[in-house]
């Protein structure tokens, strides 16, 4: 399921397909409509990794959470909305996107750990050296997952059965491929 719309307008009004999912229905039953919408949009901002659709998508998780809290919904706590987050990724992500998202999240977590290490502390220095010894393999796996996601996206845009693309579709495909 693809999320569309304006975060200033009710989430479910613009994305009614989500009313069929228990987690989203529950949020709207337990909260005021305006708060429920903010929660759903916050989950989208937090979970969606595609930065073409989500302006927070390219930020590391810690920064993403802070930006959502500072600029959109100050009470957003991913731990509190774990069920919604899982529901969103289960229904909106392909297998390739889900795997890439997992790798990206773990890479962000590792980066945050490395960033907090104090090189003047022997234990932290040892942790840093151990992480860096494995870093190349971690980066390689992240790159592989991203490549599989990109290949999957290209296949999903392919035509089948000899169908010809319209002029507008060809123009759109040229624009998206030239942005890369």
Helices and strands as residue ranges (DSSP letters): H 11-14, G 16-20, H 22-30, H 33-47, H 61-71, H 82-92, H 95-116, H 122-156, H 167-178
